[in-house]
Amino acid sequence: MAAIFRLRAAAVLLALAATPRPVPAALTKQIASYDLKANLNHQTHTIDGSAVLTWWNDSPDTVPTLQFHLYMNAFKNEKSTFIRESGGQLRGDRFEKKEWGWIDIKSMRIVNGAELTKSIRFIHPDDGNTDDQTVIEVALPAPVKPGEKIQVAMEFVTKMPQIFARTGFHDDFYLVAQWFPKLGVWETAGFRYSTKGAWNTHQFHANSEFFANFGTYKAELTVPSNFKVGATGVQTRRKEDGKTATYTFEQEDVTDFAWCASPTIQIHERMFEAAKQVSPQDYEAAAKLTGVSPGELKLDDVRMIVLLQPEHGNQLEDHFRAAANAIKYFGLWYGKYPYSKITIVDPPFGGAGAGGMEYPTFITAGTSWPSANALLAEVVIHEFGHQYFMHQIATNEFEESWLDEGFTQYSTTKVMSKTWDRIKLPIRILGFPVAEWLRMPTLDHFSVDRAAHVAAPRSDDLVRNAWSYFDGGSYGVNSYMRTSTTLRSLENYLGEEKMGRLLRTYFQRWRFNHPTSRDFEKVANEVAGQDLGWFFNQFVFGNRELDYAVTQASSNEIGTAAGVFDRDGKKNTVSVEEARKSGEGKKERKKLYRTTVKVQRLADAVVPVEIRVKFKDGHIENRTWDGQYRWVKYVFERSSEIESAQIDPGNKWLLDINLANNSKTAEPSYTPIAKWSSHVLFWVENLMLLASGIL
């Protein structure tokens, strides 16, 4: 009976997938659009492809050439810049170098015009590596004038590598990405950082992803008839001839197209129904956070498709739950998801290199072990988040990776904080729950991000060209976790509601555009109502280290003073012995204490900090210090001794590299085990960070 039910469900899903669906009207300028055809040869792991590119010169420049990315040539040999930089390893995955990948352009011509094939030449704009073949330039017989469109027809063959670095095959599973000649971005003077018109077309580096214009994509994908397909966009057609099946997908307002194929993946579909999954209370809370009326926040329904490995059936609900939470909170905070569907791909065992990646309306997740539900959810939410900070706000990841990866990481952590329990440390020795014995605290979801920020050497500024960081570790920490910690600190400084307004304003203003770091800073200044240059210059465009410490917190009783005093016109001398004895045995005398608190700035970053001094009688004194000089001293005279002094009592500045020195008590702590466990906690956080490298 169960088998019959599954067959019926599968039939329904296939029927739904085959049903033509309308493609919505374009929301942005379609600068670079593609009509693609691909024929997958499973025996040779090759794709015979063709493409018609339509490029609109939406600039005042006369453009004499075209430049394209040939990303797949990164996997062609050991001389490519990608292999040289990565050493054949990326995100914990290793390229075995048994099945290389490459792309050859067989022909290129202007539609109804000149042949361009012989005009193709390889260029190396970043590193001068003449062996790298990931960027080409094509001289045109006549330049493209302002406002004109040009259509270029290409035929090519792509050899898929073994799965590695976001693309490839494993057995009969294919993730087909970076598979066709991809046009670069023409940047006219004044666009982003450009001072004159030029192509922005970087080589494929180990520590970089992508940058492209928006366009309309239509793709006809031909595969063996027993293969199932998922892809960017809406499936509008499926036809079969007995041996092969051809799927047609279409989507406007996207920057790329990727797809997967396999005979064994299981297709599951479910609707995110906004009316059921977003309550009036959710809308009210989001309205308060963003300053937008509840009516303006209304979300649309979204079709959620999960392409699942058969052995991972017990984790289907985790995929759907994570996707629904991502659609809900990214939509409420930044703006509704503008596409009608999202496809989530679960790669097979042995195909981990395909996991944790994002393309328009199409993401890959990954299942590592049966108990990894939280990690699975985090990957799904993170990759969905790229639908916002990569594919709608289409920043240049080659040059400013923090604007995508870091904003997505920050937002992912906020969604996880709302939808998943705090992280419990699974420390067991010989089966015994050591973490529970030590009463080690559970972690909030920003703790791992902060641990990476603290532990990583400060080798680079946050903003760098992705291939120019000191190493892959510096690229990863700065692009992901340090950015997340920086944005969280900015949120703590401004307040949650002002940060909510800031991020929504930034997103809505730059949606379907290509903003820069300076554009975000301008929005931040505007919404904050203040010049935040001091923050951005230190922590975004610089790498200042933040560390404030309480170095003294002490109280001394004020007794009768010794010395010579003028009284009634005479000199009166009080000896030290007399001063000491004067208070003895006099219970009625009220004691008075002089309390001294010293706070020091131990590093080079300067921020305003709050200082809270608590006395044993419960009285609290609050002070605000601009943090400019190297130290500040506060003196209080009260009838109670000091209990503690603390910097940043609200933990606003998560960028502070040493929270342990932020407070000091008047009496020493007699619980050294707690201090020892905090060190263990720190390193466990970092181990968890390494384990989550799939992001």
Legacy VTK file of the C-alpha trace (Angstrom):
# vtk DataFile Version 3.0
C-alpha trace
ASCII
DATASET POLYDATA
POINTS 695 float
0.000 0.000 0.000
2.815 2.390 0.907
4.567 1.612 -2.365
1.388 2.393 -4.310
1.024 5.653 -2.404
4.596 6.628 -3.268
4.044 5.804 -6.938
0.888 7.901 -7.007
2.671 10.793 -5.282
5.544 10.563 -7.752
3.103 10.600 -10.661
1.398 13.699 -9.285
4.718 15.488 -8.833
5.863 14.627 -12.360
2.569 15.882 -13.725
2.961 19.132 -11.798
6.531 19.505 -13.022
5.426 18.964 -16.628
2.579 21.483 -16.451
3.436 24.739 -18.255
3.616 27.635 -15.834
3.559 31.341 -16.631
6.800 33.296 -16.381
6.287 36.617 -14.553
7.045 39.981 -16.112
10.575 41.332 -15.792
11.396 43.418 -12.736
14.680 44.897 -13.938
16.678 45.704 -17.060
17.514 42.515 -18.959
21.091 43.443 -19.877
22.540 40.011 -20.704
20.048 37.310 -21.735
20.667 33.754 -22.914
18.859 31.163 -24.983
20.683 27.944 -24.040
20.589 24.379 -25.306
22.424 21.489 -23.657
22.660 17.794 -24.539
24.139 15.678 -21.724
26.198 12.631 -22.763
26.312 10.453 -19.660
28.961 8.095 -21.084
31.525 10.826 -21.786
30.337 13.288 -19.101
30.183 16.001 -21.732
27.623 18.591 -22.739
27.150 19.634 -26.336
25.832 23.135 -25.972
24.723 26.180 -27.860
23.863 29.680 -26.703
22.460 32.843 -28.193
23.501 35.828 -26.090
21.587 39.089 -26.354
23.560 41.950 -24.840
22.163 45.455 -24.454
24.756 48.217 -24.235
22.915 50.270 -21.621
25.757 52.783 -21.316
27.000 55.952 -23.015
30.122 54.089 -24.199
31.026 52.672 -27.579
32.192 49.110 -26.828
34.679 47.512 -29.271
35.042 44.040 -27.721
33.233 41.416 -25.673
34.756 39.514 -22.768
33.573 36.150 -21.481
34.286 33.890 -18.539
35.145 30.279 -19.387
34.880 29.112 -15.789
35.101 25.396 -16.542
38.698 25.772 -17.767
39.657 26.306 -14.128
39.540 22.489 -13.892
41.486 21.862 -17.102
45.009 21.348 -15.751
47.384 22.144 -12.899
48.493 25.373 -14.560
45.138 27.148 -14.165
45.058 29.969 -11.641
42.317 28.163 -9.697
44.333 24.960 -9.218
47.536 26.880 -8.487
45.843 28.922 -5.772
43.742 26.152 -4.249
46.206 23.301 -4.525
43.249 21.183 -5.600
41.472 21.626 -2.260
38.491 23.777 -1.404
36.195 23.877 1.634
37.511 20.539 2.871
36.961 18.853 -0.490
39.798 17.472 -2.614
40.029 17.352 -6.400
41.407 13.926 -7.315
42.511 15.101 -10.787
41.256 11.976 -12.521
38.426 13.588 -14.445
39.410 17.064 -15.605
36.930 19.646 -16.806
37.112 22.123 -19.648
35.091 24.118 -22.179
35.883 24.611 -25.860
34.110 27.141 -28.048
33.606 25.446 -31.414
32.159 28.520 -33.099
31.144 32.090 -32.328
29.425 34.505 -34.667
27.159 37.536 -34.690
23.621 36.408 -35.459
23.074 37.116 -39.186
26.532 38.597 -39.247
30.282 38.112 -39.032
32.197 35.071 -37.792
34.050 35.784 -34.532
35.759 32.470 -33.770
39.161 33.535 -35.045
38.994 36.757 -33.001
38.948 34.888 -29.679
42.020 35.316 -27.487
42.728 34.376 -23.878
43.473 37.231 -21.488
44.744 37.236 -17.900
43.596 40.481 -16.255
44.423 39.570 -12.639
47.678 37.653 -12.345
49.339 37.496 -15.760
49.200 33.679 -15.738
49.427 33.002 -19.462
48.439 29.356 -18.879
45.087 30.326 -17.411
42.206 30.029 -19.882
39.234 31.257 -17.857
38.742 34.639 -19.589
38.555 35.446 -23.300
38.242 38.669 -25.259
36.599 38.863 -28.675
37.243 41.776 -31.026
34.102 42.893 -32.854
34.091 43.928 -36.525
32.103 46.995 -35.493
31.711 48.389 -31.970
28.421 48.245 -30.108
27.117 51.801 -29.857
25.264 53.248 -26.858
21.756 51.818 -26.582
22.365 49.134 -29.206
21.875 45.390 -28.787
24.073 42.642 -30.175
23.260 38.953 -30.516
26.061 36.391 -30.490
25.538 32.705 -31.322
27.953 30.187 -29.813
28.434 26.450 -30.058
30.565 24.800 -27.405
31.379 21.518 -25.730
31.823 21.273 -21.967
33.552 18.370 -20.235
32.261 18.014 -16.665
34.939 17.309 -14.028
34.437 15.024 -11.088
32.401 17.017 -8.563
34.573 19.712 -7.043
34.163 23.383 -6.187
30.465 23.764 -6.979
30.231 21.765 -10.220
30.775 18.350 -11.795
29.527 14.759 -11.679
29.608 11.828 -9.272
28.481 8.500 -10.702
25.148 9.395 -12.307
24.593 12.667 -10.427
25.389 15.941 -12.215
25.522 19.457 -10.869
25.976 21.553 -13.980
27.219 25.029 -13.120
29.709 27.454 -14.703
29.107 25.436 -17.857
28.611 27.985 -20.681
30.511 31.065 -21.949
29.438 33.777 -19.498
29.609 37.442 -20.473
31.413 39.832 -18.134
29.968 43.151 -16.912
30.597 46.383 -18.803
31.190 49.120 -16.236
30.840 52.667 -17.457
32.442 55.615 -15.663
30.621 56.266 -12.402
29.227 52.736 -12.191
30.511 51.200 -8.961
34.187 52.247 -8.741
34.850 52.723 -12.470
36.560 55.874 -13.671
36.234 54.898 -17.345
34.293 52.348 -19.349
35.807 48.852 -19.197
34.891 45.189 -18.888
34.878 43.718 -15.383
35.840 40.116 -16.089
38.067 38.437 -13.514
39.764 35.077 -13.783
38.359 32.136 -11.833
40.190 32.161 -8.490
40.167 29.724 -5.595
38.664 32.281 -3.212
36.066 34.000 -5.317
32.666 33.516 -6.794
30.843 35.514 -9.437
29.469 38.784 -10.833
27.047 39.242 -13.714
24.268 41.397 -15.138
20.592 40.528 -14.926
18.866 38.906 -17.858
16.283 36.474 -19.127
17.330 32.832 -19.402
15.698 30.075 -21.400
17.317 26.638 -21.411
16.448 23.402 -23.188
18.161 20.549 -21.356
18.308 17.143 -23.018
19.197 14.166 -20.814
18.725 10.374 -20.853
15.013 9.658 -20.515
15.379 8.098 -17.048
17.074 11.218 -15.632
15.185 13.785 -13.572
16.142 17.440 -13.791
16.016 20.481 -11.540
17.164 23.930 -12.588
17.046 27.671 -12.277
13.652 29.062 -13.169
10.235 27.657 -13.987
9.832 24.443 -15.947
7.591 25.279 -18.903
7.838 22.120 -20.967
8.945 18.495 -21.040
9.043 16.252 -24.093
10.386 12.725 -24.571
11.435 10.674 -27.603
12.026 7.344 -25.886
15.767 7.642 -25.402
16.013 11.225 -24.160
13.888 13.786 -22.397
14.131 17.523 -22.986
13.215 19.915 -20.188
12.667 23.623 -20.824
13.204 26.146 -18.034
12.698 29.915 -18.187
13.369 32.764 -15.781
13.692 36.526 -15.947
15.603 38.826 -13.572
18.457 36.414 -12.843
22.226 36.530 -13.213
23.041 32.896 -13.988
21.652 29.462 -14.814
22.527 26.119 -13.210
20.916 22.691 -13.196
21.240 19.150 -11.923
20.316 15.752 -13.323
20.164 12.250 -11.909
18.017 9.139 -12.337
17.858 8.452 -8.587
16.964 11.773 -6.996
13.470 11.976 -5.580
11.400 15.073 -6.335
9.350 16.428 -3.440
7.224 19.530 -3.662
5.403 21.641 -1.124
3.977 25.153 -1.009
5.025 27.902 1.326
1.592 29.345 1.993
2.011 32.835 3.357
-1.541 33.020 4.726
-0.895 29.960 6.891
2.762 30.341 7.767
2.952 34.062 8.538
0.719 35.213 11.378
-0.622 38.719 12.022
1.760 38.845 14.978
4.674 38.090 12.614
3.664 41.001 10.395
3.280 43.313 13.393
6.716 42.393 14.733
8.328 42.918 11.318
6.517 46.241 10.904
7.904 47.454 14.211
11.396 46.298 13.259
11.481 47.770 9.766
9.212 50.787 10.067
7.008 49.479 7.249
3.259 48.986 7.584
2.048 45.376 7.905
0.164 45.707 4.624
3.366 46.511 2.729
5.059 43.430 4.169
2.650 40.891 2.690
4.470 37.825 1.368
3.603 35.653 -1.630
3.272 31.890 -1.839
6.392 30.059 -3.045
6.749 26.569 -4.493
9.443 24.678 -2.592
11.049 21.761 -4.467
13.496 19.382 -2.780
15.555 17.008 -4.923
16.461 14.422 -2.301
18.740 11.413 -2.244
16.632 8.312 -1.475
18.682 7.433 1.617
18.020 10.858 3.145
14.255 10.566 3.343
14.260 11.105 7.115
15.592 14.633 6.577
12.998 15.827 4.089
11.080 17.731 6.753
14.261 19.540 7.841
14.746 20.808 4.279
11.195 22.099 4.021
11.200 23.592 7.515
14.449 25.461 6.884
13.309 26.711 3.476
9.979 27.944 4.857
11.699 29.798 7.705
14.119 31.399 5.253
11.330 32.521 2.889
9.407 33.914 5.844
12.087 35.897 7.667
14.141 37.127 4.720
10.839 38.214 3.184
9.591 40.003 6.296
12.894 41.727 7.004
14.093 42.706 3.524
11.278 42.215 1.019
9.199 39.376 -0.371
10.875 36.688 -2.449
10.169 37.749 -6.053
10.376 34.356 -7.735
7.670 31.688 -7.799
9.840 28.744 -6.702
13.010 27.660 -4.963
14.724 24.348 -5.712
16.947 22.684 -3.104
19.357 19.953 -4.219
20.635 17.290 -1.827
23.933 15.939 -3.264
24.805 12.245 -2.894
27.448 10.720 -0.658
30.729 11.320 -2.456
29.422 14.496 -4.057
29.948 16.874 -1.160
31.768 19.304 -3.432
28.382 20.164 -4.901
26.916 21.098 -1.524
26.454 24.509 0.011
26.163 26.611 -3.146
23.724 29.113 -4.580
22.357 29.967 -7.991
19.205 31.915 -8.896
16.101 30.070 -7.588
18.317 26.983 -7.230
20.515 26.062 -4.262
22.409 23.036 -3.021
22.470 21.925 0.594
23.990 18.689 1.874
23.481 15.981 4.464
26.525 14.838 6.416
25.175 12.569 9.135
21.747 11.690 10.529
21.953 13.980 13.557
23.130 17.073 11.687
19.701 18.687 11.525
20.834 22.118 12.729
23.767 22.150 10.309
21.490 21.103 7.453
19.038 23.880 8.352
21.825 26.446 8.536
23.128 25.496 5.082
19.648 25.668 3.519
18.919 29.037 5.139
22.335 30.411 4.226
22.129 29.372 0.589
18.583 30.691 0.323
19.835 33.972 1.767
22.003 34.369 -1.315
18.782 34.820 -3.277
18.795 38.225 -1.564
22.413 39.329 -1.100
23.789 37.834 -4.296
20.973 37.417 -6.793
18.824 40.449 -6.041
21.512 42.756 -4.719
24.001 41.584 -7.312
27.262 42.704 -5.758
30.671 41.864 -7.184
31.849 38.844 -5.197
35.240 38.952 -6.859
35.936 42.317 -5.271
33.626 42.709 -2.249
32.691 39.255 -0.996
31.592 40.562 2.422
28.549 42.256 0.864
27.171 38.869 -0.099
28.686 36.152 2.068
28.896 38.241 5.228
25.428 39.784 5.003
24.039 36.325 4.292
25.911 34.833 7.246
24.637 37.557 9.586
21.063 37.100 8.377
21.321 33.298 8.556
22.429 33.506 12.157
19.472 35.744 12.987
17.037 33.299 11.371
18.665 30.373 13.180
18.365 32.274 16.460
14.627 32.576 15.889
13.916 29.085 14.617
16.401 26.690 16.233
17.422 26.077 19.835
20.669 27.424 21.192
23.671 25.253 20.348
24.472 22.563 22.887
28.048 21.414 23.106
28.151 17.643 22.544
31.257 17.056 24.682
31.421 13.483 25.951
34.411 11.542 27.228
34.060 7.759 27.369
30.343 8.304 26.958
29.993 10.669 29.899
28.401 14.130 29.369
31.357 16.299 30.368
29.699 19.479 29.098
26.798 18.956 31.497
29.081 18.182 34.443
31.022 21.386 33.846
27.735 23.253 33.441
29.085 24.710 30.236
26.548 27.125 28.768
24.657 26.628 25.538
25.741 28.944 22.755
23.733 31.549 20.938
24.164 31.293 17.186
26.492 34.321 16.937
29.037 32.704 19.268
30.681 30.611 16.556
30.990 33.657 14.288
32.586 35.656 17.080
34.942 32.792 17.986
36.320 32.819 14.439
36.717 36.597 14.531
38.681 36.376 17.792
40.846 33.401 16.843
41.822 34.432 13.313
44.959 36.531 12.741
44.223 40.066 11.604
46.014 39.701 8.291
43.636 41.714 6.112
41.071 44.466 5.984
37.510 43.232 5.695
37.198 44.505 2.112
39.693 43.050 -0.356
39.710 41.461 -3.781
38.831 37.860 -3.009
42.115 36.492 -4.407
44.192 39.112 -2.554
43.575 37.948 1.018
46.553 36.533 2.900
45.198 33.003 2.457
41.967 31.044 2.209
41.457 31.220 5.944
41.617 35.007 5.950
39.226 35.160 2.992
36.778 32.872 4.799
36.844 34.585 8.182
36.598 38.098 6.780
33.947 37.278 4.183
31.735 35.292 6.551
32.227 35.330 10.312
34.025 38.652 10.848
31.428 40.402 8.715
28.623 38.757 10.690
30.231 39.878 13.961
30.785 43.383 12.588
27.161 43.750 11.506
25.944 42.376 14.829
28.081 44.933 16.668
26.660 47.689 14.454
23.164 46.427 15.295
23.954 46.491 19.011
25.297 50.031 18.726
22.376 51.415 16.688
19.619 49.304 18.229
17.681 46.452 16.652
14.952 48.606 15.114
17.300 51.117 13.529
19.389 48.249 12.120
16.209 46.650 10.773
15.315 49.884 8.977
18.865 50.260 7.713
19.030 46.807 6.123
15.567 47.001 4.599
16.296 50.451 3.161
19.582 49.211 1.711
17.929 46.157 0.177
14.940 47.971 -1.290
17.050 50.807 -2.679
19.631 48.557 -4.337
17.454 45.599 -5.305
18.299 44.441 -8.858
21.342 46.700 -8.908
25.035 46.378 -8.134
25.913 48.360 -4.978
29.328 48.782 -3.397
30.574 48.940 0.171
30.449 52.735 0.025
26.814 52.584 -1.071
25.986 50.574 2.025
27.889 53.061 4.188
25.874 55.937 2.721
22.588 54.202 3.543
23.868 53.439 7.040
24.724 57.094 7.648
21.347 58.206 6.331
19.237 55.814 8.413
21.388 56.152 11.535
21.231 59.926 11.324
24.953 60.198 12.023
28.312 59.866 10.319
29.441 56.280 10.885
32.736 56.781 9.098
34.606 56.034 12.331
32.992 52.587 12.389
33.467 51.727 8.700
37.026 53.029 8.509
38.123 50.933 11.476
36.213 47.693 10.984
35.272 47.488 7.289
37.921 49.333 5.305
40.494 48.657 8.040
41.362 45.865 10.452
41.517 47.608 13.807
41.580 45.374 16.873
39.131 46.160 19.680
40.006 45.422 23.305
38.955 47.401 26.371
39.737 46.133 29.872
38.897 46.938 33.487
42.330 46.975 35.121
41.425 48.254 38.606
38.304 48.003 40.738
39.084 48.653 44.414
37.656 50.367 47.523
39.533 51.745 50.530
37.970 52.944 53.748
38.285 56.654 54.420
39.226 57.079 58.109
40.345 60.084 60.178
43.160 61.743 58.298
46.652 62.284 59.740
48.540 65.536 59.276
48.340 69.242 60.165
44.956 70.964 59.979
43.909 74.596 60.489
41.236 74.799 63.187
40.041 77.973 64.897
43.086 79.862 63.700
45.492 77.309 65.141
47.573 74.483 63.705
46.312 71.131 64.901
48.466 68.033 64.359
46.945 64.557 64.169
49.469 61.741 64.293
49.076 58.568 62.308
48.556 56.617 65.542
45.814 59.028 66.655
44.112 58.829 63.255
44.071 55.048 63.385
42.635 54.927 66.906
40.014 57.593 66.336
37.504 55.268 64.763
38.009 52.245 67.041
35.072 51.290 69.259
32.762 53.930 67.809
29.990 51.910 66.203
27.957 55.002 65.533
30.537 56.289 63.038
29.391 55.698 59.438
32.113 54.200 57.276
33.048 55.898 54.015
34.928 54.325 51.102
36.895 55.743 48.211
36.422 53.517 45.138
38.769 53.656 42.160
37.974 52.146 38.761
40.453 52.212 35.894
39.604 51.225 32.326
42.231 50.870 29.597
42.161 50.667 25.819
44.588 47.849 25.014
44.287 47.822 21.219
44.043 50.332 18.370
40.286 50.461 17.707
38.369 53.337 19.304
34.662 53.088 20.125
32.404 54.671 22.742
31.908 52.275 25.655
29.568 52.111 28.612
30.935 51.358 32.081
28.820 50.048 34.928
30.052 50.147 38.532
28.042 48.145 41.028
28.358 48.568 44.820
27.651 46.000 47.515
24.578 47.891 48.685
23.059 47.466 45.199
23.720 51.000 43.995
24.861 51.300 40.359
26.817 54.085 38.707
26.841 54.248 34.865
29.381 56.164 32.837
30.017 56.607 29.105
33.574 56.973 27.849
34.483 58.044 24.321
37.381 55.557 24.426
39.760 57.983 22.730
42.653 58.120 25.169
44.493 55.032 26.393
42.814 54.987 29.800
40.279 56.621 32.033
39.881 56.678 35.830
36.704 57.074 37.879
36.690 57.808 41.626
33.606 57.479 43.840
33.157 58.217 47.546
30.308 56.206 48.985
29.295 54.388 52.134
29.510 51.029 50.341
32.415 49.122 48.843
32.588 48.187 45.174
31.237 44.817 44.100
32.178 44.876 40.389
33.031 47.057 37.403
32.093 46.109 33.848
32.714 47.530 30.392
29.979 47.163 27.790
27.474 45.492 30.124
25.064 44.908 27.242
27.730 43.067 25.197
27.225 45.416 22.267
30.779 45.216 20.986
31.122 41.593 19.910
34.195 42.742 17.992
36.031 42.979 21.333
38.644 40.226 21.107
38.761 39.506 24.851
35.491 39.634 26.733
37.150 38.015 29.753
38.856 41.299 30.735
35.678 43.362 30.387
34.764 42.981 34.033
36.470 42.855 37.394
35.189 42.032 40.869
36.538 43.398 44.118
37.063 39.909 45.487
38.794 37.046 43.677
36.642 34.311 42.166
36.801 30.955 43.941
35.464 28.990 40.975
38.527 28.297 38.807
36.669 25.433 37.131
34.366 27.989 35.516
37.318 29.871 34.075
38.877 26.629 32.814
35.611 25.594 31.185
35.408 28.944 29.403
38.723 28.143 27.687
37.379 24.749 26.644
34.265 26.465 25.334
36.356 28.842 23.232
38.177 26.029 21.445
35.038 23.961 20.995
33.478 26.967 19.280
36.378 26.996 16.860
36.097 23.261 16.211
32.419 23.784 15.420
33.427 26.593 13.088
35.718 24.262 11.148
32.975 21.665 10.955
30.636 24.210 9.368
33.061 25.023 6.551
30.485 23.904 4.003
28.985 27.398 4.098
LINES 1 696
695 0 1 2 3 4 5 6 7 8 9 10 11 12 13 14 15 16 17 18 19 20 21 22 23 24 25 26 27 28 29 30 31 32 33 34 35 36 37 38 39 40 41 42 43 44 45 46 47 48 49 50 51 52 53 54 55 56 57 58 59 60 61 62 63 64 65 66 67 68 69 70 71 72 73 74 75 76 77 78 79 80 81 82 83 84 85 86 87 88 89 90 91 92 93 94 95 96 97 98 99 100 101 102 103 104 105 106 107 108 109 110 111 112 113 114 115 116 117 118 119 120 121 122 123 124 125 126 127 128 129 130 131 132 133 134 135 136 137 138 139 140 141 142 143 144 145 146 147 148 149 150 151 152 153 154 155 156 157 158 159 160 161 162 163 164 165 166 167 168 169 170 171 172 173 174 175 176 177 178 179 180 181 182 183 184 185 186 187 188 189 190 191 192 193 194 195 196 197 198 199 200 201 202 203 204 205 206 207 208 209 210 211 212 213 214 215 216 217 218 219 220 221 222 223 224 225 226 227 228 229 230 231 232 233 234 235 236 237 238 239 240 241 242 243 244 245 246 247 248 249 250 251 252 253 254 255 256 257 258 259 260 261 262 263 264 265 266 267 268 269 270 271 272 273 274 275 276 277 278 279 280 281 282 283 284 285 286 287 288 289 290 291 292 293 294 295 296 297 298 299 300 301 302 303 304 305 306 307 308 309 310 311 312 313 314 315 316 317 318 319 320 321 322 323 324 325 326 327 328 329 330 331 332 333 334 335 336 337 338 339 340 341 342 343 344 345 346 347 348 349 350 351 352 353 354 355 356 357 358 359 360 361 362 363 364 365 366 367 368 369 370 371 372 373 374 375 376 377 378 379 380 381 382 383 384 385 386 387 388 389 390 391 392 393 394 395 396 397 398 399 400 401 402 403 404 405 406 407 408 409 410 411 412 413 414 415 416 417 418 419 420 421 422 423 424 425 426 427 428 429 430 431 432 433 434 435 436 437 438 439 440 441 442 443 444 445 446 447 448 449 450 451 452 453 454 455 456 457 458 459 460 461 462 463 464 465 466 467 468 469 470 471 472 473 474 475 476 477 478 479 480 481 482 483 484 485 486 487 488 489 490 491 492 493 494 495 496 497 498 499 500 501 502 503 504 505 506 507 508 509 510 511 512 513 514 515 516 517 518 519 520 521 522 523 524 525 526 527 528 529 530 531 532 533 534 535 536 537 538 539 540 541 542 543 544 545 546 547 548 549 550 551 552 553 554 555 556 557 558 559 560 561 562 563 564 565 566 567 568 569 570 571 572 573 574 575 576 577 578 579 580 581 582 583 584 585 586 587 588 589 590 591 592 593 594 595 596 597 598 599 600 601 602 603 604 605 606 607 608 609 610 611 612 613 614 615 616 617 618 619 620 621 622 623 624 625 626 627 628 629 630 631 632 633 634 635 636 637 638 639 640 641 642 643 644 645 646 647 648 649 650 651 652 653 654 655 656 657 658 659 660 661 662 663 664 665 666 667 668 669 670 671 672 673 674 675 676 677 678 679 680 681 682 683 684 685 686 687 688 689 690 691 692 693 694
